[in-house]
Amino acid sequence: MRRKLSVLPALFFVLSLTPGLAAAHDGHAHGMEPILGTVAHIEGDRLDVADPDGKTVSVTLTSATTYFRGTTEAKKADLKAGLRVAVETAHGKSGLEAKVVRIGASEEVVWTCPMHPEVKSAGPGKCPKCGMFLEKKKA
């Protein structure tokens, strides 16, 4: 018993010098940073997330994966291409697995003509009046 107690002060000392080790159990996977980006593609149990650098990371969605939009629970069906996400991951049986997927607020996007702002579309295309490419604008 005496020997076990003498190890505790040494353990606390090591943890105080390495705050990353002590914080590893705050509900996040060990050593894994969240993947931040936009949903590039979702099919079955695979989620492809495009990060701001243009790299795509593929993550497996499991039955244990939880989904949130803000503080409210969401569903896998709420994931759509183009939505911003933060995915907390861990290494699992099938590679990188999503533990928590946080879905950002969806932005309404309207495509308009730079010369004819009254021309609006839900997607990209050309202006029927002048033929210019429509530009993406936040609604």
N, C-alpha and C positions, 0 to 999 in steps of 0.2 A: 504494500500500500504506500509506503513511504517513497519508494522509487517512482511510482506513477505520479505522485503529487509533484515531485521535483521536475518532471518533464513539462508540466503545465506552464510555469513561468517562461521557460524557453520557447514554447510554442506561441504564447502571447507576444513575446518579443519579436519572433520571426514574422508573425502576422502584422505587427505594427509597422515593420519596415517595408512590407510589401502589401499595400492596401488593395492591389488588384486581386490578390489571393483571397482576402477576406470578403471582397465584394462579389466573388464568383458565384456565391449562392443566393444572390438577390433575385432569383427567378430567371436568370439569363443563362444561356449555355456557356460552358467554360471556353474562354478564348474566342468566342464567335461574336463578331460585330453584326448588328442587324444589316440586312441587305436593303438599301434604299433605292427606289427607282420607280419605274412605271411598268405596269403589266404589259409585256410584249405579246405573250401568247398564253393561253390556258387550254389544256386538252386533257381530259381524264384526271389523273392524279399528278400531272406535271404542270408546274407554274414557271414560266420564263419571265424573269424580271430584267429589264434594261436599266442599267445604272446611268448616271449622268455622263460618264465617259464613253458610253456607247457599247460597253461590254454587256453581254447577256449571261445571266446566271440561271441555271435550271435547278428547281427545288421540287422535292416530292411532297405532296399534300397527303397526310395520313388521316386516319379516323380520329386521332388525338389532336389534330391541328384545331386551334380555336381562331375565330375571326372576330374582329371588332371594327366598328366605324365610330371613331371618337370613343366614348365610354360605353356605348351600347353594343350588345352582341350583334354580330352579322352572320351571314351564311356564305358558304362557298359559292353559291349562285350569284352573290353580289359582286364577285370578281369579274371585271370586264377589261378588255384591252384598252390601254390608255389611262387607266386609273393609277394614281400614285399609291404606293404601298411601302410599308416597312415590315420586313419579314425577319423574325427572330428564328434562327436555325440551330441545328445540332447535327452532328454526324450520326447516322443511323444505319440500319441494315441496307437500305437502298441508296446510300450516299447522303447527300445533304437533304435533311428533312425539315419542313416548316413546323415550328412549335406554335408560334403566334403570328398571325397575319393582321396587320393594322391597315385598314383601308382609308385613304384620304378622302376628303370631300370631293365629289365630282364637280367639275367645272363645266358650265354650259358653254359650248363653243358654237359660233355662227361663222359661216364663211360668207364674205361680202366682196363686192367688186370695189377696187380703190377709186374708180372713176364714177361708179354708180352705187352709192351706199344703200340705196333702196333695194338693190338686188341681194337677196339673202338665200343661203342654202344650208342644209344640215351637214353637208360634206363638201369636199373639194370638187372643183369643176371649172368651167369657163362661164364668163358673163354672156348671157344671151344677146345683150345689146352691143357689146364692143369686142367680145372674144378674149378679153384679158383673163388671166387666171385669178380665181377668187382667193382672197387672203383670210387666214384664220384670225378671228377676233373673239375675245371673251364677251359673253353676253352680259 
